[in-house]
């Protein structure tokens, strides 16, 4: 039985003239592997042997090429002095794997006057690796946003055939958190500059005369179109009663839709010491705010540590995209703090409206009536009366129906009063959902809820996972730029378009 040799030669070349001249060798990595006849006839073993040869060969070629380039550029920069090899190798963690290459310096009159490790290539700290765009895309975008850091690191190292000296999962985690923090810092600075250039304070307060901005009126759908849609429901409620609802019917073509909500993840304990009281034993959570901005068929997603910071991002985004002339239509779950914060923040802007998401309105009614009434049959009976009234935006009649419930059917009146207070408080945000549906307008914050799942929940809320605040927000930020299709621009240019995208 004979042996077979698999040989791979990899070279990086430089051409003085790409169309005419001969290539000039700039280093290569030649590797070969001998396999037996039994392995030579196996497709799987041949493939594995070839890959085990190719990957080291690629890394060797890259190392040789970059060392030669370093020396060449150092010689070009050196008018006088001695060219020396730097004692510490330049480390790279790339799509091809981890490798090192030699950089060079020029010594003149006893001091360094040029160093390719920082003057030609990006400067690194001691033991730091330069991470390529390809590595970040595979590790952070296609890996960390879907799987754990450990599984992602194992997969990357396996594919690169570098299980022994590959990227540790802790290193991958630390670099993902660092990258996410850098993106948030960039957004915060871009937001600050945009706000200041347009007459706002750094925290989003309008400093100029807001009368001009407050006087902008919403572009509404024509009255005859709305009235015609209301007449279709005349067999249930009078058109006049339906049209009496205070929430306007905006023209979607002249509106920017915003869904905003908080999502929580379990907070990681800072230490593992035993706790002694019930209060200390109580589970703590990280809060992340997610917002989804949509204009027509284009959208953009934000995340941040709190509502206030995300609202600042949104204001800067609206200014940066020249959307100030549009109505800002916001969809929320009816949380009191969220609504009050939004209205206070946008107090300078009149052309704004909040709509209570239909799903959360129904959920609140079901929860309160379950706790208030004696049995599910009574609950269904009351819901069958109240929910159609709310669907048509008849909040006053829904409250009257709740107040008229026979006390014999009630086991806890407090929850009836709680639901009435909830409806009364959210009266300005409860539209005629039926008419909005007929007119093709949005009734739901479902897109915002979906963004919560895509940005945070799918990755961070399984198998008892717990996170530090920094780690949770950073990973959500990486997922967000992936969602906005801005990861390549960020990794290559450290910049974001900050524009609506398809």
ABEGO torsion letter per residue (X at the ends): XBBBBBBBBBBBBBBABAAABBBBBAEBBBBBBBBBAAAAABAAAAAAAAAAAAAAAAAAAAAAAAAAAAAAAAAAABABEBBBBBABBBBBBBAAEBBBBBBBBBBBGGBBABBAAAAABBBBBBGBBBBBAAAAAAAAAAAAAABBAAAAAAAAAAAAGAAAABBBAAAAAAAAAAAAAAAAAAAAAAAAAAAAAAGBBAAGBBABBAAAAAABBBBBBBAAAAAAAAAAAAAABBAAAAAABABBBBBAAABBBBBBBBBBBBBBBABABBBABAAAABBBBBBBBBBBBBBEABBBBBBBABAAAAAAAAAAAAAAAGAAABBBBBBBAGBAAAAAAAAAAAAABABBBBBBBAAAAAAAAAAAAAAABBEAAAAAAAAAAAAAAAAAGBAAAAAAAAAABBAAABABAAAAAAAAAAAAAAAAABBBAAAAAAAGBBABAAAAAAAAAAAAAAAAABGGBBBBAAAAAAAAAAAAAAAAGAAAAAAAAGBBAGBBBX
